[in-house]
Amino acid sequence: MTDLEIRTSHVKIPHGDLEIDAYLAEPTGQLSFPGVIVIQEIFGVNAHIREVTERIAKEGYVAIAPAIYQRLAPGYEAGYTPEDIQEGRKYKEQTKANELLGDIQATIDYLKNKREVKPDGFGCIGFCFGGHVAYLAATLPDIKATASFYGAGITTMTPGGGEPTITRTKDIKGIIYAFFGMADASIPPEQVDQIEAELTKNHIHHRVFRYDGVDHGFFCDHRSSYDAKAAEAAWQQVKQLFQMNLVIEN
């Protein structure tokens, strides 16, 4: 089931006193589909994240990208200049793990209330800082399959402070695929090895993909670090991950 007709919309997710802006892409028609949460880079729900959300929807999922900087910078969207990177990192450093997890759970609950969405397990995919957040989100009971792309800091910190996110590995409920470029200066190879060792030690169903000579942000065709070959190989793995672990049949 690929390349379905889709519709897109900008929606608001209720979460206590907060309304989270989100970009929604869903197949048209009367069938129901699994839900997938798409987690942004530090650059907001920008064109690249919207394109990924649409791409996932065309594969047969209701995909939604919540604005994880909603509390800090509503409507934030940036490109990839050095200034954009500096600003995006400034917001990233103000996030907190418990708030991020609450926002993602609110997004899941929003999808559960849509008749077009199958309620029995969700997927999650994240890039850059979103790859780190996706690793956190994998600990939520509703998340059955997670794709974490080049999430820096998993072994060294967690948003808002406290024990590094890797210490939560034991709480991952479903399967996780993690993707790394071996030329990524922000994630040294020994950190990738540490993540894989922790996943193995805790008997988490996982696969770790390493791409030699490939830099940070390799999946994003808006960035100079884009690597078409690695991006396509990773995309095939993402499709397999969701097809095998999320129920598509209607």
Secondary structure, DSSP 8 states (H G I E B T S, - for coil): --S--EEEEEEEEEETTEEEEEEEEEE-SS--EEEEEEE-BTTBS-HHHHHHHHHHHTTT-EEEEE-TTTTTSTT-B--SSHHHHHHHHHHHTT--HHHHHHHHHHHHHHHHTSTTEEEEEEEEEEETHHHHHHHHHTTSTTEEEEEEES-TTTTT--TTSSS-GGGGGGG--SEEEEEEETT-TTS-HHHHHHHHHHHHHTT--EEEEEETT--TTTT-TTSTT--HHHHHHHHHHHHHHHHHHS----
